[in-house]
Amino acid sequence: MKTTPFTEKHISLGAKMHEFAGYNMPIEYSGIIDEHLTVCNAVGVFDVSHMGEFWVKGPNALAFLQKVTSNNVAALTPSKVQYTCFPNEEGGIVDDLLVYHYEPEKYLLVVNASNIEKDWNWCVSHNTEGVELENASDHMAQLAVQGPKAILALQKLTSINLSEVPYYTFTHGEFAGEKDVIISNTGYTGAGGFELYFYPEAAMKIWNAVFEAGEEFGIKPIGLGARDTLRLEMGFCLYGNDLDDTTSPIEAGLGWITKFAEGKNFINRPMLEKQKAEGTVRKLVGFEMVERGIPRHGYELFNTEGEAIGVVTSGTMSPTRKIGIGMGYVKPEYSKVGTEICIDMRGRKLKAVVVRPPFRK
């Protein structure tokens, strides 16, 4: 298994470790519920150094990104970040990712850890614009410092005014005595906070500084288990569960990152445009359990008459609501908020209701 610059630290802290995307990663420390609530109420730190980072540079960088991504990169000014996806030729999604407009003719793509090789090959094979591509994944470490008190802890470590870095923007400069740290107001928890990108050599210096600065706010290390429950409570998609090579951004509810701007002839635009106009055969919805039960990936969904209508893609027991929540694809006629559905849990069909995420109130 691959390691991150923090792997030995996780082990020394007693984290429950497991393989994820080829990396030896911490799943939990003090327990998923405790870690989840720490991020919601205070501040927690995720090691996300397993994520992939690609640089895209050159005069044709924008033209290349307009072709391979679904969102309108032309709308991005330097220091802005955009959520988007790579559409494939069959109407599915190669990956969902973030695009950072670093400076004119220079962009940073942040991709999912499990898709680094696939995404890299995709970009290289579609690079007919002659842009300079650099896979910097092994030369970057990343921490996500999330929660309402993250800004109070991190502000101690930089002269940059973090309150002037709005959501989905970033800056770079000195942090914890290290130069050229990217400080990004992004995150997949819905609890606020920042993501820090830096050279692996600075990893432990930054880790120690962040934990020292956050001590008074009850800072804790957080594993991938709580990362999953936090994103699910917000209704954020996870590649491999809610998105994959067969799910289109339109049926996944990602029409808002699929921009049919003039002159933006991205991969498979005609098919996605047709889906937007005519509708899809299934739709991704959120649901809450009415009866007690925990929905899981792969469980079948039924209507109240017992007819199969879809499948669960993500599910858990909500740590903040104490009820079962989930997402899944259903036939469009069952996608309206308030629709009653049933989930087959080991032969028992338990009632649920379609809701619009986020589930966290």
Secondary structure, 3 states (H helix, E strand, C coil): CECCCCHHHHHHCCCEEEEECCEEEEEECCCHHHHHHHHHHCCEEEECCCCEEEEEECCCHHHHHHHHCCCCHHHCCCCEEEEEEEECCCCCEEEEEEEEEEECCEEEEEECHHHHHHHHHHHHHCCCCCCEEEECHHHCEEEEEECCCHHHHHHCCCCCCHHHCCCCEEEEEEECCEEEEEEECCCCCCCCEEEEEECHHHHHHHHHHHHHHHHHHCCEEECHHHHHHHHHHCCCCCECCCECCCCCCCCCCCHHHCCCCCCCCCCCHHHHHHHHHHCCCCEEEEEEECCCCCCCCCCEEECCCCCEEEEEEEEEECCCCCCEEEEEEECHHHCCCCCEEEEEECCEEEEEEEECCCCCC
